[in-house]
Amino acid sequence: MSSVKKPAPAKPAPRSARMPRTDVTEMFTRLRELNPHPKTELEYSSPFELLVAVTLSAQATDVGVNKATRKLFPVANTPQAILDLGEDGLKKYIATIGLYNAKAKNVIAACALLVQQHGGEVPRDRAALEALPGVGRKTANVVLNTAFGEPVMAVDTHIFRVSNRTGLAPGKDVRAVEDLLVKVIPTEFLRDAHHWLILHGRYVCKARKPDCPQCVIRDLCRFKQKTAA
């Protein structure tokens, strides 16, 4: 009988590295004052358009996705309309986006399921969303939060970075960060927290050189290598 050692469970971040609850409240109070009504930079006018845009945004910029969907959505913005385009027809509109071949295949397959199983409507249910081709937990969370107002967290690279740097929700993987964010963010901020954190990571707490001098939460942040200028 072989004895295979199970991997040791990941150790939680030390308490000293985490932002105290009072600072978490202060952090989101400041972010809300700076931007009272945050929203995604993806352009959409329905839950389905958002679902398609988020699916296309994997490893692509919101700017690039918006350029493509500005041409696509006036022509086809329902599951059946995109099915009528066909995979090759869809590719013509999204060819400027990275991985467009795989994305076109997934969007067509997802549209078929939406028509067959959901009457052409985007389901307000995580399991049903994740059953769609090309839709993982992060995409499902974006749709649930942004289209339906659910207090869930979609953790992308920006949110993962901000959560670890600041000490808001340190974690070794995106699911650990997601679970901790939902636990530590006060309920009054949870619905909009996704957008505040993405925008903060995109424009202030940037990957290569965070703009610490312009950061409204600099004094609350646990990041030791703050930039001076």
VEXSE-261636 format. One record per atom (N, C-alpha, C, O): x, y, z. Coordinates in steps of 0.001 Angstrom, whole numbers, padded with zeros to 6 digits, always signed. Layout:
BEGIN
XYZ ...
//
This chain:
BEGIN
+000856-001194+000000 +000000+000000+000000 +000885+001235+000000 +001688+001422+000914 +000746+002086-001023 +001595+003261-001125 +001102+004356-000193 -000095+004489+000061 +002033+005121+000300 +001676+006221+001197 +001956+007540+000491 +003084+008032+000474 +000904+008096-000087 +001033+009361-000794 +000641+010490+000137 -000469+010526+000670 +001560+011398+000319 +001297+012511+001223 +000339+013515+000574 +000519+013918-000575 -000662+013897+001327 -001585+014910+000849 -000958+016289+001021 -000264+016538+002007 -001199+017190+000061 -000627+018526+000208 -001164+019220+001446 -002348+019125+001768 -000278+019914+002128 -000684+020622+003340 -001628+021755+002968 -001427+022420+001952 -002657+021980+003779 -003592+023061+003471 -002883+024407+003512 -001961+024617+004300 -003334+025319+002641 -002714+026633+002594 -002939+027359+003912 -004046+027362+004451 -001888+027969+004419 -001995+028697+005675 -002622+030067+005429 -002272+030748+004466 -003537+030466+006288 -004132+031785+006109 -003105+032875+006374 -002141+032678+007112 -003333+034033+005754 -002416+035143+005976 -002441+035533+007443 -003499+035479+008070 -001309+035922+008006 -001291+036323+009407 -002188+037520+009654 -002338+038380+008786 -002776+037574+010821 -003698+038649+011145 -003053+040019+010966 -003717+040972+010558 -001761+040118+011271 -001074+041391+011175 -001023+041919+009742 -000861+043118+009519 -001164+040997+008758 -001106+041402+007351 -002471+041838+006834 -002580+042396+005743 -003493+041584+007611 -004838+041913+007171 -005267+043288+007645 -004844+043749+008705 -006093+043931+006869 -006638+045233+007212 -007706+045067+008291 -008613+044250+008129 -007621+045813+009375 -008649+045723+010416 -010026+046087+009870 -010143+046839+008902 -011048+045554+010491 -012412+045770+010002 -012772+047258+009934 -013452+047688+009003 -012315+048049+010925 -012620+049478+010901 -011979+050154+009688 -012553+051076+009109 -010785+049690+009305 -010118+050250+008135 -010806+049820+006837 -010830+050573+005864 -011364+048609+006828 -012106+048137+005651 -013301+049058+005406 -013559+049473+004276 -014015+049365+006470 -015161+050268+006352 -014719+051639+005857 -015360+052234+004991 -013617+052133+006416 -013102+053435+005996 -012650+053407+004540 -012861+054369+003802 -012028+052306+004129 -011562+052162+002755 -012712+052316+001764 -012616+053092+000814 -013781+051588+001981 -014892+051632+001034 -015711+052916+001164 -016346+053347+000201 -015701+053522+002336 -016342+054823+002486 -015657+055843+001588 -016320+056643+000928 -014320+055810+001566 -013564+056744+000726 -013756+056443-000759 -013924+057356-001567 -013731+055156-001113 -013920+054795-002523 -015309+055194-003001 -015480+055600-004150 -016295+055082-002128 -017659+055485-002484 -017776+056993-002639 -018468+057476-003535 -017106+057735-001774 -017132+059195-001880 -016492+059647-003194 -016939+060613-003813 -015447+058942-003607 -014746+059278-004841 -015567+058929-006075 -015512+059631-007085 -016331+057837-005988 -017109+057351-007128 -018405+056723-006604 -018470+055508-006420 -019432+057537-006364 -020659+057035-005727 -021403+055964-006513 -022074+055118-005922 -021293+055991-007841 -022048+055050-008666 -021109+054368-009665 -021154+054669-010858 -020269+053464-009195 -019311+052798-010093 -020018+051841-011038 -021065+051282-010711 -019433+051662-012209 -020010+050718-013162 -018913+050126-014028 -017806+050657-014117 -019244+049027-014656 -018296+048371-015548 -017987+049259-016740 -018822+050067-017149 -016785+049114-017302 -016424+049862-018495 -016826+049126-019763 -016668+049660-020861 -017342+047913-019630 -017901+047207-020775 -019252+047823-021124 -020042+048141-020235 -019513+047990-022408 -020763+048591-022858 -021811+047508-023119 -021549+046539-023833 -022998+047680-022535 -024058+046684-022709 -025397+047336-022391 -025451+048362-021713 -026466+046742-022879 -027806+047267-022587 -028773+046174-022144 -029968+046427-021991 -028264+044963-021937 -029105+043863-021462 -028211+042822-020802 -027005+042808-021048 -028777+041945-019965 -027968+040886-019366 -027266+040021-020414 -026143+039566-020196 -027932+039794-021554 -027294+038972-022591 -026097+039693-023195 -025041+039086-023375 -026241+040967-023508 -025109+041715-024048 -023941+041708-023060 -022785+041580-023464 -024241+041845-021770 -023179+041800-020765 -022508+040433-020746 -021282+040345-020681 -023301+039371-020802 -022749+038017-020808 -021793+037824-021978 -020704+037278-021801 -022182+038261-023158 -021323+038144-024335 -020064+038986-024164 -018961+038521-024453 -020221+040221-023695 -019079+041117-023542 -018066+040564-022544 -016860+040626-022784 -018547+040029-021439 -017631+039484-020426 -016939+038231-020963 -015752+038021-020715 -017674+037409-021690 -017075+036219-022299 -015960+036613-023272 -014911+035970-023318 -016195+037661-024037 -015186+038125-025002 -014002+038810-024321 -012922+038901-024905 -014195+039289-023097 -013163+040096-022438 -012018+039291-021841 -011018+039874-021423 -012137+037972-021790 -011053+037150-021237 -009779+037380-022042 -009768+037221-023263 -008710+037754-021353 -007415+038044-021986 -007537+039096-023078 -006828+039046-024083 -008438+040045-022875 -008620+041160-023806 -008982+042397-022996 -009402+042283-021844 -008825+043562-023579 -009162+044795-022884 -010623+045152-023092 -011232+044770-024092 -011181+045889-022137 -012560+046353-022290 -012684+047260-023509 -013696+047233-024209 -011653+048060-023759 -011677+048949-024922 -011802+048141-026215 -012596+048481-027092 -011014+047071-026323 -011058+046232-027513 -012390+045527-027677 -012906+045411-028789 -012949+045056-026570 -014255+044387-026619 -015336+045377-027053 -016180+045056-027890 -015304+046576-026481 -016317+047578-026831 -016277+047932-028315 -017323+048136-028930 -015087+048006-028890 -014971+048314-030317 -015665+047247-031159 -016304+047550-032167 -015528+045986-030725 -016149+044887-031468 -017657+044842-031259 -018413+044677-032217 -018100+044989-030011 -019535+044863-029738 -020339+046057-030252 -021544+045939-030473 -019685+047206-030445 -020395+048349-031041 -020844+048032-032457 -021815+048607-032949 -020146+047124-033109 -020529+046700-034456 -021444+045470-034400 -022357+045323-035213 -021183+044595-033429 -021946+043347-033332 -023363+043559-032822 -024315+043096-033451 -023526+044254-031688 -024828+044321-031032 -025925+045001-031853 -027081+044593-031746 -025623+046017-032666 -026699+046564-033504 -027228+045568-034533 -028342+045710-035036 -026414+044560-034839 -026809+043539-035817 -027405+042318-035124 -028395+041757-035593 -026806+041909-034015 -027261+040708-033303 -026992+040869-031811 -025839+040873-031381 -028058+041003-031023 -027888+041154-029572 -028834+040273-028772 -029160+040575-027624 -029276+039166-029396 -030059+038143-028703 -029450+036791-029050 -028770+036663-030068 -029685+035782-028219 -029139+034459-028527 -029529+033956-029911 -028688+033429-030640 -030802+034116-030280 -031237+033617-031584 -030589+034394-032720 -030227+033808-033741 -030438+035704-032556 -029837+036519-033613 -028379+036134-033836 -027903+036122-034972 -027679+035824-032764 -026283+035415-032916 -026206+034007-033497 -025303+033707-034279 -027139+033150-033124 -027194+031827-033746 -027438+031956-035249 -026870+031204-036041 -028273+032898-035631 -028558+033108-037054 -027318+033597-037805 -027156+033315-038993 -026443+034331-037110 -025187+034750-037735 -024315+033544-038057 -023662+033482-039099 -024324+032576-037122 -023456+031413-037267 -022058+031732-036756 -021702+032892-036552 -021281+030686-036556 -019940+030861-035997 -019051+031709-036894 -018358+032606-036413 -019067+031434-038188 -018230+032212-039111 -018694+033662-039191 -017875+034576-039282 -020005+033868-039157 -020526+035227-039195 -020147+036012-037954 -019839+037201-038031 -020170+035345-036810 -019791+035994-035557 -018308+036368-035561 -017929+037436-035079 -017490+035498-036099 -016044+035751-036119 -015693+037039-036847 -014721+037707-036495 -016466+037386-037847 -016181+038607-038610 -016261+039851-037722 -015572+040841-037966 -017107+039790-036689 -017282+040939-035804 -016269+040957-034655 -015965+042021-034117 -015752+039797-034281 -014890+039742-033099 -013458+039339-033429 -012684+039008-032531 -013103+039364-034705 -011773+038911-035130 -010636+039761-034567 -009487+039317-034552 -010935+040970-034106 -009898+041832-033532 -009600+041494-032078 -008674+042054-031492 -010373+040587-031490 -010218+040217-030084 -009392+038935-029983 -009561+038012-030781 -008518+038890-029018 -007691+037706-028822 -008515+036453-028583 -009567+036502-027946 -008029+035329-029097 -008686+034018-028935 -010107+034019-029525 -010999+033344-029013 -010299+034777-030595 -011656+034942-031127 -012254+033647-031671 -013473+033483-031650 -011426+032730-032157 -011974+031470-032673 -012655+030673-031568 -013791+030223-031720 -011944+030505-030453 -012503+029760-029330 -013690+030493-028724 -014675+029869-028329 -013597+031807-028652 -014685+032590-028073 -015942+032523-028936 -017053+032435-028413 -015770+032563-030245 -016921+032452-031142 -017615+031105-030954 -018843+031030-030904 -016825+030055-030851 -017395+028717-030650 -018183+028649-029344 -019282+028097-029303 -017610+029220-028271 -018286+029192-026972 -019552+030039-026972 -020574+029622-026427 -019497+031220-027575 -020672+032092-027599 -021814+031432-028374 -022965+031488-027942 -021510+030816-029500 -022539+030119-030279 -023145+028974-029468 -024365+028808-029438 -022296+028189-028816 -022784+027059-028004 -023617+027559-026825 -024627+026948-026476 -023198+028666-026212 -023952+029229-025093 -025307+029736-025561 -026316+029553-024881 -025324+030372-026719 -026591+030873-027269 -027570+029725-027536 -028771+029848-027297 -027039+028622-028029 -027902+027463-028296 -028548+026963-027004 -029736+026641-026984 -027761+026899-025924 -028315+026448-024642 -029315+027452-024086 -030338+027061-023523 -029030+028733-024238 -029964+029751-023753 -031310+029635-024460 -032356+029783-023828 -031291+029375-025750 -032529+029220-026515 -033245+027926-026125 -034458+027915-025916 -032483+026843-026032 -033069+025531-025785 -033579+025360-024347 -034624+024748-024124 -032842+025900-023382 -033142+025612-021978 -033697+026795-021185 -034290+026605-020123 -033507+028022-021695 -033897+029189-020888 -034761+030193-021646 -034883+031348-021239 -035354+029750-022737 -036233+030636-023478 -035548+031876-024025 -036187+032908-024229 -034256+031774-024259 -033512+032905-024797 -033133+033950-023767 -032608+035005-024121 -033394+033670-022487 -033080+034622-021418 -031845+034170-020631 -031571+032974-020522 -031114+035128-020091 -029956+034812-019252 -030452+034441-017863 -031145+035240-017233 -030120+033257-017368 -030619+032832-016050 -029968+033599-014904 -028790+033954-014965 -030746+033845-013872 -030229+034518-012670 -029853+033455-011648 -030351+033450-010522 -028986+032578-012051 -028622+031431-011221 -027185+031034-011545 -026839+030832-012710 -026351+030923-010516 -024942+030646-010746 -024712+029322-011450 -023944+029259-012410 -025358+028273-010994 -025144+026954-011587 -025538+026942-013067 -024834+026375-013903 -026668+027572-013375 -027116+027619-014763 -026166+028444-015625 -025915+028093-016778 -025639+029525-015082 -024679+030345-015823 -023389+029575-016075 -022864+029581-017188 -022883+028914-015045 -021624+028183-015178 -021764+026963-016085 -020762+026414-016543 -022993+026536-016346 -023202+025417-017268 -023081+025854-018723 -023022+025014-019622 -023044+027167-018959 -022920+027672-020327 -021463+027593-020787 -020562+027928-020019 -021221+027161-022011 -019844+027094-022531 -019151+028452-022457 -019727+029477-022823 -017919+028442-021983 -017142+029672-021897 -017424+030518-020672 -016838+031588-020508 -018318+030049-019806 -018680+030816-018611 -018169+030097-017375 -018634+029008-017040 -017208+030717-016701 -016685+030181-015451 -017250+030949-014274 -018174+031746-014434 -016711+030718-013113 -017217+031346-011892 -017090+032876-011959 -018006+033600-011568 -015945+033353-012460 -015746+034808-012511 -016773+035473-013420 -017376+036476-013039 -016979+034925-014618 -017958+035497-015547 -019361+035437-014958 -020126+036395-015068 -019694+034321-014337 -021016+034194-013711 -021197+035254-012627 -022266+035855-012518 -020163+035484-011832 -020253+036488-010773 -020427+037893-011336 -021181+038695-010786 -019728+038193-012433 -019881+039510-013061 -021325+039715-013502 -021908+040771-013254 -021894+038727-014146 -023272+038839-014624 -024250+038958-013448 -025149+039799-013465 -024069+038123-012441 -024956+038166-011281 -024880+039519-010578 -025899+040064-010155 -023668+040057-010457 -023478+041323-009758 -023936+042513-010599 -024715+043345-010136 -023450+042586-011831 -023651+043781-012652 -025028+043823-013312 -025645+044886-013384 -025507+042694-013788 -026811+042670-014470 -027975+042517-013499 -029054+043067-013718 -027744+041759-012414 -028847+041436-011514 -028704+042008-010107 -029593+041831-009274 -027592+042692-009833 -027434+043347-008541 -027166+042434-007366 -027384+042820-006217 -026696+041227-007636 -026403+040293-006550 -025104+040697-005835 -024158+041125-006496 -025038+040572-004509 -023842+040954-003752 -022767+039870-003800 -022446+039258-002781 -022218+039638-004983 -021180+038623-005164 -019916+039295-005683 -019957+040432-006155 -018802+038592-005594 -017515+039153-005983 -016895+038344-007110 -016700+037135-006984 -016588+039013-008206 -015841+038382-009295 -014394+038834-009179 -014103+040019-009339 -013498+037923-008907 -012098+038278-008660 -011276+038124-009932 -011020+037009-010387 -010866+039257-010502 -009965+039232-011648 -008550+039565-011165 -008304+039617-009960 -007626+039788-012092 -006243+040048-011691 -006127+041349-010901 -005313+041444-009982 -006935+042355-011251 -006875+043627-010528 -007335+043452-009082 -006669+043911-008154 -008468+042792-008897 -009003+042604-007549 -008089+041705-006727 -007886+041943-005537 -007541+040677-007357 -006619+039780-006651 -005409+040577-006152 -004979+040407-005011 -004867+041441-007003 -003693+042240-006635 -004027+043223-005518 -003305+043295-004524 -005107+043977-005668 -005482+044977-004665 -005780+044319-003323 -005383+044824-002273 -006480+043192-003366 -006849+042506-002119 -005623+042036-001349 -005587+042115-000122 -004616+041546-002074 -003402+041074-001417 -002496+042226-000995 -001966+042219+000116 -002313+043205-001860 -001422+044317-001528 -001903+045101-000311 -001136+045388+000608 -003171+045435-000327 -003700+046300+000729 -003880+045574+002050 -003917+046202+003109 -003993+044245+001992 -004318+043484+003186 -005812+043343+003390 -006261+042834+004418 -006586+043796+002405 -008043+043695+002491 -008494+042245+002594 -009292+041895+003463 -007978+041403+001700 -008355+039980+001694 -007217+039169+001099 -007314+038726-000046 -006139+038963+001848 -004998+038197+001320 -005386+036746+001060 -006105+036132+001849 -004906+036213-000045 -005184+034813-000369 -004268+034330-001464 -003788+035121-002275 -004019+033014-001495 -003094+032440-002470 -003749+032155-003815 -003053+031959-004811 -005063+032130-003856 -005756+031903-005125 -007036+032738-005157 -007469+033278-004139 -007634+032832-006355 -008772+033733-006518 -009979+033319-005677 -010722+034177-005200 -010180+032027-005492 -011336+031597-004700 -011165+031960-003231 -012124+032352-002566 -009936+031829-002727 -009674+032203-001340 -009914+033693-001148 -010490+034109-000143 -009475+034495-002111 -009679+035935-002035 -011170+036260-002131 -011675+037087-001373 -011867+035619-003050 -013307+035855-003201 -014054+035574-001905 -014860+036387-001453 -013780+034413-001311 -014490+034026-000088 -014218+034997+001056 -015115+035312+001839 -012977+035469+001149 -012633+036388+002229 -013225+037772+001987 -013662+038432+002929 -013242+038215+000728 -013847+039509+000412 -015318+039546+000822 -015779+040508+001437 -016039+038497+000474 -017467+038438+000818 -017654+038461+002332 -018665+038950+002837 -016677+037930+003041 -016760+037863+004504 -016424+039200+005168 -017068+039588+006143 -015419+039905+004643 -014925+041096+005351 -015539+042415+004885 -015521+043395+005630 -016084+042458+003661 -016656+043718+003178 -018041+043926+003780 -018897+043050+003657 -018283+045063+004428 -019603+045327+005009 -020700+045257+003950 -020487+045629+002795 -021847+044788+004346 -022959+044557+003433 -023318+045791+002609 -023666+045668+001434 -023239+046962+003201 -023647+048173+002484 -022764+048476+001268 -023173+049199+000359 -021550+047916+001263 -020628+048175+000166 -020509+047009-000821 -019922+047161-001892 -021057+045863-000465 -020735+044630-001201 -021195+044650-002652 -020508+044116-003523 -022330+045251-002921 -022841+045235-004297 -021901+045977-005253 -021691+045530-006380 -021336+047103-004813 -020496+047920-005692 -019004+047667-005511 -018194+048213-006260 -018630+046855-004534 -017210+046640-004224 -016434+046097-005420 -015279+046468-005633 -017052+045237-006185 -016414+044657-007373 -015878+045754-008296 -014730+045693-008736 -016702+046746-008583 -016309+047806-009506 -015280+048743-008880 -014331+049155-009546 -015461+049078-007613 -014485+049953-006957 -013092+049336-006976 -012108+050019-007260 -013013+048046-006675 -011710+047386-006608 -011075+047228-007980 -009864+047402-008119 -011868+046901-008996 -011327+046791-010354 -010770+048136-010821 -009652+048208-011331 -011552+049195-010643 -011117+050517-011089 -009894+050988-010312 -009002+051623-010875 -009853+050680-009030 -008694+051066-008219 -007444+050329-008707 -006365+050915-008797 -007598+049050-009017 -006458+048276-009513 -006037+048676-010914 -004854+048624-011249 -006988+049072-011723 -006699+049422-013121 -006005+050780-013241 -005123+050957-014081 -006402+051734-012401 -005911+053096-012586 -005009+053626-011467 -004296+054608-011672 -005028+053003-010305 -004207+053493-009190 -003235+052423-008704 -002021+052617-008762 -003749+051319-008235 -002899+050245-007701 -002456+049329-008847 -002757+048136-008868 -001734+049927-009796 -001340+049223-011014 -000258+048179-010734 +000477+048269-009752 -000182+047200-011613 +000697+046049-011371 +002163+046442-011262 +002817+046100-010277 +002692+047148-012245 +004131+047425-012272 +004535+048550-011337 +005537+048447-010629 +003762+049615-011334 +004091+050748-010486 +002816+051379-009946 +002200+052211-010612 +002421+050985-008745 +001217+051576-008172 +001405+053071-007927 +002489+053520-007555 +000339+053829-008142 +000390+055279-007963 +000026+055622-006519 -001011+056228-006249 +000889+055226-005615 +000616+055399-004186 +000410+056864-003772 -000451+057134-002935 +001174+057821-004332 +000964+059215-003922 -000452+059727-004191 -000925+060626-003496 -001130+059163-005194 -002483+059604-005536 -003570+058693-004957 -004748+058852-005277 -003181+057754-004119 -004117+056749-003591 -004873+057279-002383 -004264+057765-001430 -006194+057189-002420 -007018+057717-001324 -007021+056803-000103 -007513+057182+000960 -006471+055598-000255 -006427+054686+000892 -004985+054352+001278 -004735+053337+001927 -004042+055203+000880 -002620+054964+001138 -002342+054692+002617 -001580+053782+002945 -002947+055467+003503 -002665+055334+004938 -003274+054072+005536 -002874+053652+006622 -004236+053462+004845 -004873+052239+005335 -004200+050983+004787 -004317+049901+005362 -003494+051142+003667 -002923+050020+002920 -001752+049389+003645 -000937+050088+004246 -001665+048048+003590 -000587+047287+004241 +000613+047056+003315 +001591+046441+003739 +000567+047526+002072 +001645+047312+001122 +002918+048028+001577 +002905+049242+001779 +004005+047295+001738 +005235+047865+002299 +006059+048631+001259 +006768+049578+001601 +005965+048221-000008 +006787+048862-001045 +006038+049980-001757 +005950+049989-002984 +005498+050922-000990 +004751+052023-001591 +005675+052920-002416 +006826+053155-002047 +005156+053408-003521 +005932+054322-004359 +005873+055724-003778 +004870+056124-003187 +006953+056459-003951 +007033+057811-003390 +006629+058870-004398 +006176+059953-004030 +006797+058545-005685 +006457+059545-006707 +006184+058832-008023 +005878+059479-009025 
//
